[in-house]
Amino acid sequence: MKPSILDVKGIGLSTLEILAQHGIKTIEDLADAGFDRLISIPGFSGVRASSVIQEAKNLLSDGSASTELGVIGNLYNPKKDKKSEKKKKGKGKKDAKSTKKNKKSKQDKAKKKDKQKDTKKKEVAKKDKKKNKKKAKIKNKKKK
């Protein structure tokens, strides 16, 4: 069976679409693509470009490229789909938990601010009472 561009380690469906937009549609195109051409494509660093080119060449020469992390076969790897589903599920749960925590922390912060305002108001009220008492004493002394 002729290797597919998806057999190259590090090339998935989204990268396949990006490569196709830049005229690289087959594994032969990928193997023949120059380093400079690949690094001009978004998502390709120098390291990724050189490793993908080498991987494509290895697949074409003898089919001995490693596929342990990439998509095995032409289009579908059920293990990869299950992993991505688990990641999505986990993210959703974390997001829900973090939003609850954020709400609680915002509520706690609001309560703290309210308490601080209340204590400041009480302190100001006490000072005002003391001033008023002093003024009253001074007035009483002046009257005498």
C-alpha positions in Angstrom: 0.0 0.0 0.0 1.3 3.4 -1.0 1.9 5.6 2.1 -0.3 8.6 2.6 0.7 12.1 3.6 -1.2 11.4 6.8 1.2 8.5 7.6 3.9 11.2 8.2 4.5 11.7 11.9 3.2 15.1 12.9 0.8 15.5 10.0 -2.9 15.4 10.9 -6.1 16.5 9.2 -5.7 20.2 10.0 -2.1 20.3 8.8 -3.1 18.4 5.7 -5.6 21.1 4.9 -2.9 23.8 5.4 -0.5 21.9 3.2 -3.1 21.5 0.5 -3.7 25.2 0.5 0.0 25.7 -0.3 0.0 23.1 -3.1 1.4 20.1 -1.2 -1.2 17.4 -1.7 0.8 14.1 -1.8 3.5 12.5 0.2 5.8 13.0 -2.9 5.0 16.7 -2.9 6.0 16.8 0.8 9.2 14.9 0.3 10.2 17.2 -2.6 9.2 20.4 -0.8 12.2 22.5 0.1 13.0 23.5 3.6 12.4 27.1 2.8 9.0 26.4 1.3 7.8 24.5 4.3 9.0 27.0 6.9 7.0 29.7 5.0 3.8 27.8 5.8 2.1 28.7 9.0 2.7 26.1 11.8 6.1 24.9 10.5 9.2 25.7 12.4 12.6 24.8 11.1 12.8 21.6 13.2 9.3 20.5 12.2 9.9 21.2 8.5 13.1 19.2 8.4 11.7 16.3 10.4 8.5 16.1 8.2 10.5 16.2 5.0 12.8 13.4 6.3 9.9 11.4 7.5 8.2 11.6 4.1 11.4 10.6 2.3 11.8 7.6 4.6 8.2 6.5 4.0 8.7 6.7 0.2 12.0 4.9 0.2 11.2 1.9 2.3 8.1 2.6 4.4 10.1 2.5 7.6 9.0 5.8 9.0 7.8 5.8 12.6 4.0 6.2 13.0 3.6 5.7 16.7 2.3 9.2 17.3 0.9 10.1 13.9 -2.2 8.9 12.1 -1.8 5.3 11.1 -3.4 4.3 7.9 -5.0 6.7 5.4 -7.5 8.7 7.4 -8.7 7.2 10.7 -7.1 6.2 14.0 -9.7 5.3 16.6 -7.3 5.6 19.4 -6.5 9.2 18.5 -10.2 10.1 18.4 -10.8 8.6 21.8 -7.9 10.5 23.3 -9.1 13.8 21.8 -12.7 13.1 23.1 -11.3 12.5 26.6 -9.3 15.7 26.4 -12.4 17.7 25.4 -14.5 16.1 28.1 -11.8 16.9 30.7 -11.5 20.5 29.6 -15.2 21.0 29.9 -15.2 19.7 33.4 -12.3 21.8 34.4 -13.9 24.9 32.8 -17.1 24.3 34.8 -15.1 23.8 38.0 -13.0 26.9 37.4 -16.0 29.1 36.6 -17.6 28.0 39.9 -14.3 28.8 41.7 -14.1 32.1 40.0 -17.7 33.0 40.9 -17.0 32.0 44.5 -13.7 34.0 44.7 -15.4 37.0 43.1 -18.2 36.8 45.7 -15.7 36.4 48.5 -13.8 39.4 47.2 -17.0 41.5 47.0 -17.9 40.4 50.6 -14.4 41.5 51.8 -14.7 44.8 50.1 -18.2 45.3 51.7 -16.8 44.4 55.1 -13.9 46.8 54.7 -16.3 49.6 53.6 -18.5 48.9 56.6 -15.5 49.0 59.0 -14.3 52.2 57.5 -17.8 53.7 57.9 -17.9 52.6 61.5 -14.5 54.1 62.2 -15.5 57.4 60.6 -18.7 57.4 62.6 -16.7 56.9 65.8 -14.3 59.7 64.9 -17.2 62.0 64.2 -18.8 61.1 67.5 -15.6 61.9 69.3 -15.3 65.2 67.5 -18.9 66.1 68.2 -18.3 65.3 71.9 -15.2 67.5 72.0 -17.1 70.3 70.3 -19.9 69.9 72.7 -17.5 70.1 75.7 -15.8 73.2 74.3 -19.2 74.9 73.8 -20.2 73.9 77.3 -17.0 75.4 78.7 -17.5 78.6 76.7 -21.1 79.0 78.0 -19.8 78.7 81.6 
